[in-house]
Amino acid sequence: MAQPETTHFGYQKVPAAEKAGKVAGVFDSVASKYDVMNDLMSLGVHRLWKRFAIELSGVRAGDRVLDLAGGTGDLTRRLLPRLGVKGRVVLSDINASMLREGRRRLVDEGLVGSIAYVQCDAEQLPFPDQSFDCITIGFGLRNVTQQSRALAAMYRALKPGGRAIVLEFSHPVVPGLKPAYDLYSFAALPVLGKLVADDAASYRYLAESIRMHPNQETLLRMMAEAGFERCQYFNLSGGIVAVHRGYKF
């Protein structure tokens, strides 16, 4: 009898069919504290990472953009001023709690025009071919069960000339940074998660999922295999985070 397909949930090996549910449990738990924790964990530097990713996106007035795994809407919020009155952002996430939190925050800020909200799986995007000028995914790709399928779905949904922006935790490249980063990730993050979000386990998963995510060069190859051209990446904060960009021609 064939063995069920497996994948990683942090350091655990689990049946592939179970990962999405386990990831959903993590984000259901932390949705209301997600933005506060981002500020605390990164000392606010995540705002600079996101600003850099938006600069690389090259979006302009009138573009249609998909903010994939967009959660609480941080990238959507930054994209909107660039799109003008004729542009549009689709904020999507597989997790209803995160999408609901994102919509609440954006509405509270008065950002009610030019945004659509869609709950969907990054591996099976419910959009026609060639729908978007740009697709962004910020800190979400490592949570996808089949990352290659998600990249292929992004490629399909992009217009010719469109580009994908993948902002994700990556692998430190500065000598001596990794031991300090590991100590912080596995000792401090779960404690912080317990104190602020009352959930140490979800932030332990966060640290583990980062280590299991493909490194910069591997993700670059995966994007090329999905069809993207002129692929490149930019290390931020010594490689703790990287932004990958690829084009569809």
N, C-alpha and C positions, 0 to 999 in steps of 0.2 A: 504494500500500500504506500502511495506517495506521501511523504511528510509534508505537513502544512508549511507554507512559505512563512519565514520568520523575518523579523527586523529588530532594530534596537529601540528601546524606550529608555533613554539614558544609557546606563550600563547594562540594563536587563535585556535579555533576548526574549521577545514575545512573538506570538503569532501576528503576522502582518495585519490580519483583520481586526486585531484588538487595539492597535496603536492609536488610531483616531479617537477611540473612546477614552483611552487613558489620557491623551493630550487634552481632550475636552474637559476631563475632570480637573486637570491642572488649571486651566484658564477659567473654568467656572469658579474655582476657588479664589483666584487672585484678581479677577476682573476689576473690582471696585477699588483696589489698591495698586493697580498695575502702573499707572503713571507716577504715583508717589514713589513707588519702589524703583522705577527707572531713574528718577532724579537722585535718590539716595545711593543706589548701587554704583552709578557712574559719576556721582558728584556733579550732575548736570551736563556732563560732556556729551551725553546722547543727543542733546539738542544740536551740537556742532556736527556730529556724525550725520544726522538727518539733513541738516542744511547743506552739507557737502553732497549728499546723495541727490538732493533736489537740483543743485547746480549742475551735476553731471547729466541729469535727465534731459536737459535742453528743451523742456516743454515751453510752449508759447501760446499766445492768445488763440482761442478756437480749438485747441487740441482736445481729444478725448483720452482720458487716462484711467487705467484700472489700478487702484490701490489694493493689491492682493494681500490677504492676511493682514488687513489694515487695522484690525483691532480698534483701539480707542481713537483712531483718526489723526494721529500726529502728522503723518505724511500728507494726508488729505488737506489738513489745515494749512500746510505750507505750500501745497500745490495751487490752491484756489486763487491767490492773488496773481499768479502768472497766466491764468487761463482766460481772464476777461469774461465778459457777459455771455459769449457764445461757446465757451469751453465747458467741459463737463468732467466730473470725477465720479467713478463708481467705487464706493467703499465696500469692500467685500471681506468676509471672514467666514470660516467654517463654523466658528463658535458663536452661538446666539448671544451668550452673555457678554462677550467682548464687543460684538456688533451693536448690541443694545446700549452698552456703555459709551461707545463711540458716538452713536447717534445722539444720545442725551447730551453729551458734552458739546458737540457741534451746534445743536439746536440752542442750548443755553448761551452759547456765544453769538447767537444770531446768524449763524452760517446755515441758512436754510435753502438757498438757491444753488442750482448747478451741481447738486450731489444726489446720487441714487445709492440705495443700500441694498446689497444682495448677499444673502447667506449662501455660500457655495464652497465646494471642495476644489482646491487648487489643481488637483489632478484631472478634474472633469469640469472645466469652465463652461458655463451655460450661455456662451456668447457665440455669435456667428464668426466665421473666419474673417480676419482683417477688420476687427472692430475698433482697435485702439492705436493711437499714435505712440503711447508709452505705457508700459506696465511696470509698476514698482512693487517690490515685496521687501518689507523691512522686518528683520528679525523673525521671519516666519518660515523660511525654507527648511530649516533644520527640523521643524516639527512635522513636516510632510512625510507621509509613509514612503512614497515612491517619488523621490525628488526628480528623477529623470522624466517621469511622466508629467510632473508639474512644469518643468522647463519646456517640454514639447507642447503642452497646452498653451503656455504663454506665447511660444513662437507662432502657433496657429492663429491665435487671437490678435496678433499684431498686424498692422498694415505694412506694406512694403515701405521701407524707410523708417519703420518704427524701432524702438529700442527698449530693452529690458534692463532694469536697474535692480540688482540684488544687494541689499544692505544686510550684512549678517556678521555675527561673531565669528572669528576665525582663529588662526594659530599665530601666537607671538613670534616675531622674527628678530627682535632685538636681543642680543646676548644677555643672559641673566634675568630677563623679564619673566620667563615661564615659571620658575619656582615661586616667585613672589605672587604672580597672578594665580597660580594653583592654590597657594596658601589662602589668599583672599577668597577665592571662589568656594573652597570646600570648608573653610573654617568660619569666615565672616558672613557669607551670603545666607546660609540656612538660619543663622542666629538673627540676622536682620529680617528675614522673611517671617520668622516666628514672632518677633517683636511688633512688626508693622502690619503684616497680613495674617498673623496667627496661622502660618503655614510654612514650616521649615522644609517639608518634603518636596513641595513644588519648586523651591529654589535650589534644593539639592539636585532635582531633575534638570533644572536650568543649567547648572554647572556641568553635569554629566553630558547633556545633549550637545553642548558646545564642543566638548572633547571628541564626540562621535561624528561631528559634522565634517564633511570633506575639507581638506586644506585648500589654500588659495589656488594652487596649480591644478588640483583635481577638479575643483568646481569650474575652473576655466575650461578644462577639457570637456566636462559634462555639457557646458553651454554650447561649445562648438559641435559636439555630437548631436545636440538638439536642433542644429541648423544655424545657430547664430554666427555672425561674422564680425570681424574686427573686435574680437573679445579682448578685454583687458581688465585688470583690477588695480585698485588703489588701496594700499594699507594705511590704516588710521590707528593712532595710539599704539604704534609699534607692532601692528598686526593683530591686536586684540579684536579689532573690527576690520573688515574689508568691504569695499564696494566693488562689485563686478558689473560691467556693462557690456552688452552685446547688441548687435543690430540685425534686423531682418531686411534683406535686399531682394 
